[in-house]
Amino acid sequence: MGEKKTDNEFERNEIVRELIDDFAEQIKRLAYTYVKNWAVADDITQEVFISCFKNIDHFRGESSYKTWLFKITVNRCKDYLKSKWFRSMVPFRGDEKVEVATGLDEILVQKSEGEEISQKVLSLSVKYREVIILFYYEDLSLQEIEELTGIKTETVKTRLRRAKLQLRELYKEVE
């Protein structure tokens, strides 16, 4: 398989077919190591080869096709992980910035399956939901939330604490 620019459509299609045959599984595994989800890894793999097909004529040959495809894959994975959609699916992380009761931390880590927590957060009143979303979903610091909302940092902390207490109560109702 030659690693040079291609001028005609047939040659372009053949190169991409060969690349898919040779590297699709490796790319899927690489994507999975980033996103930890096989369905998303499949989607990213497809996006990588679509990008490859669209840009094969711009391949400069400064690296191998494999290196080029891996770079595209890593970039797609990083874009996915930075996306608002992904961040909304993983709303709570274990790296809390505000001290809370240990029990709630354990509940949040154990039940961070996404949809259940999202539904509970959406059931909170707006003033509590807002700070939870900005702090956990959008990953803003307390200072950034203050600047964005005009709510003092101490009030933001209080609302976060109260929202977490409400979430704890909602989980007690379920159990």
Disulfide bonds with the S-S distance in Angstrom:
none
